[in-house]
Amino acid sequence: MSAAWTIAKREIRSYFTSPIAYVVLLAWVFVTGLSFYTLVFWFAGRPSTGGSDNPLTLFFGGTVLFWLPLLVFAPVMTMRLFAAERAAGTLEPLMTAPVSELGIVAGKYLAANVFWWVLWLPTLLYVWIISRYGDVDLGTVASSYLGVVGIGLFYMAWGMLMSALAPNQIVAAVLTFLVLGLFFVAGIMQFVAIDTSREVLAYISVWSHMADFSRGVVDSRYLLFDVTMSGLAFFLTVRVLAWRRVAG
């Protein structure tokens, strides 16, 4: 695992020495800030709104203001993992180094998730703001961030797989957007489906996952889904690299 940690540190360093990382961070802070402001403004105009709904509940997956940016930012965050190495001509030397495919994939996957967690750190400010003017259940907040971590594992893994398959970063971003978009749309279909298919679609719906997490409900089935889908994409990425090593 030392090799994976070395690769992870290299990837993390490359993230934060690249201007695009700071562009992504600034854009993310702007988008999430606008989303939070919109939700607070909406609640301020409806003082009778109560119950389990509050700005934080809707902020964490309760509206399209949460999901649409994710479908854009996740491809941008992962497109460079392997596609950039291929374009720069550094993937072949990496594949011939005494490092296993598992170590390479694990290192890059860890780096992508670290960047994902960094993106969410500024949102703690919104939790603090709400706590200053209302009651905040820390258990519910922790549950919401647990859901965010699960979604990150899922999205980063599939973005990494698309980057390993794509010939360049643009194609990797487009493929990731399409794949994650298909998962998202399939989950939304639960609202128009009938019979048992509704239960299946609700289980794969990331919207349903976050709806529970944002209300403090930690459902182990949803965490298992995120881990399983992440593991599948992780395994496929390892196999893609193994094939490239043999083919090369």
N, C-alpha and C positions, 0 to 999 in steps of 0.2 A: 504493500500500500504506500510505501515511501515514494515510489515512482508516480503514483496517482496524485499524491500530495504535492510533489514537485511540479507536475503539469498544472494542477489547480492553481498554485501560486503564480506560475507563469501566465496563466489565462487571466487571473484576477488583476495582475499587474498590467497586462495588455489592455484590459477593459478600462482601467483608470488612468492610463497614459494616452488613451485615444480621445480625441475631441468628441467623437460621436457618443461616447459614454455620457459626457456632460450635457450634450444636446438632448439625449434621451432623458436624463435625470431632470433637466429643466422643463422639458416638454411634459414629463409625467407630473411634476409638481404643479405646473400650470393647469393641466387637465383635471387632476384630482382636486385641486383647490377650487376650480370653477364648479365641479360637481358638488363639492361640499357646500359652497356658497349657495348654489341653486337650491339644494335640499333644505338648508337652514332658512333661506328666504321663504321657501314654500311652507315650512312649518310655522314660521313667524306669522304668516298670514292666516293660519288656521289654528289658533290657540286651543280650540276644543279637541284637536287631534290628540289622542293619547293611546292607552293600551300598550301593546308590545312594540308599536312603531315609534321610532324617533329618528333623527337625522343619521345616527350611526348605523341603525338597523338597515335603512335604505342605502346608505353609502356603501356598505359591504354586501354588494350583490343584489340589492333590491330593485334596481332600475337598470335600463340599458346604458346609463351613464357610467356604470361600472364595467359592463361587459364589452362594449364596443372598443374602448381604449385598449383593453387586454388583448383583443383579437388583432390589434395593430402593433402594440408594443412587444408582445411575445415573439412574433416573427423577427422583428428588428433586433431583439436581444440575442436570439439564437442563430441567426442566419450566418454569422461569421465563424461559428465554432469549427466547422470542417471546411466549408466552402471557401473561406478566406485563406486557409492553409493551402488548399489546392491551387487557388489563383496565384498565391505568392510562391508556389513551388516548394513549400516547406513541409508538405504532407508526406512526400516520399521519404525524405530523410527521417522524419518522425517514425514512419512505419518500419524503417530498417534499423532503428535504434533498439537496444535490448530492453524494450518495454512491451508488455503484453497489450493486446487490444483492450482487455478489461481495464487495465491501468489507464490507458489513454482516455477511454470513454468515461471512466469514473472521475478522472481529474477535470475534464471539461464539463461534465454534468455538475460537479460540485461548484465549479466557478460560476456557471450560469445561475445556479440557485442562490449563491451568495449575492450576486448582482440583483436578483429578484428580491431578496430580503432587504437589500439596501434601498431599493425603490420604495419599499413600504415604510421605512423608518420615519420619513417626514409626516406620514399620516397620524403618527402618535400625537402630533400637535393638535389635530382635530379632536382627538379624544380629550386632551387637556382642555380645549376650549369648551366643549360640551360640559365637562365636569365643573367648570367655573360657573356655569349658568343653569345647571340642572344635575340630576342624579345620574351617575354612570355605574353600571354593574360591571365590576372588573372581571367577573367570571364570564360574562357575555362578551366583553372585549377580547379576553383571552381565547374564547371559542371562535370568535370572528377571525382572529389572526391565525388560529390553527387551520381554519378553512382556507385561508389565503395561502398558507404553506402547502396544503394539499393540492390546491389548484396549480401552484407553482411547480410542484413535482411533476404533475401531469403535463402541463404546457411546455415546460423546459425539456422534458424527455422527448416529446414528439417533435418539437422544434429542432432538437439536436439530431434526431433521425433524419428529418428532411434535409438538414444541412449536410449530413453524410451522404445522402443520395444525390443531391443537386450538383450540377456542374459549376454553379456560381452563386453568389449571395442573393442576387435578385430572384432567381428561380427558387432558392431555398426559402426566402421570405414568402413568396407567393404560394408555394406548396404548404408551408406551415399555416398560412392564413386560411387556405382552402380546407385543410384537414381539421383544424380547430373549429372553423366555421361550420363544417358538417356535423361535428360532435355537438356544437351548440344548438344548431337548428334541430337536430334529432331530439335533443332534450326538450326543446320548446314544443315539439309535436305532441307531447303528453297532454296539452291543453285541448287538442282536437281529436285525440285518439279515443278509442273505445275498448272495453273489455280488458283483457290481460295485457294487451300491448301498452296500455297507459301506465301500468305498474313498471314495466320494463323500461319505458322511456323516462319515467320519473327517476328511476334508479341511475340512469346514465346522464341525467340532466344536472350540469354543474350549477344551473340556476337554483334548482331545488336543494342542492347540497348547501349552497351559501345561504339560502333562505332559512334553513335550520340552524346553521352555525351562527348566523348573525343574531339569532334569538336565544343563543345560549344552549342549544340542543346539539350535543356531540353524538352523532350517529356513527358507530364504528363501521357500518356497511359502506358509508360514503368514503371514509378514510381507506377502507380496503379497496374500493374501486379506484381511487386515485393512485394508491400504491401498486395495484395490479396493472393498471394502464401504463404507469411509469415503468414498471419492470418489463413489460412487453416491449415498449419502445427502446428501453435500454438494451435488452437482449438483442433486438433486431439491429441496433446500431453496432454492437459488438460483432455480429455476424457480417454486416456490411464491411466493416474494417478488415475482418479476417479474409473475406473474399478479395478485397482490394490488395491485401498483402500477398495472397497467393497469385492473383492475376498479374501483379506487378513484378 
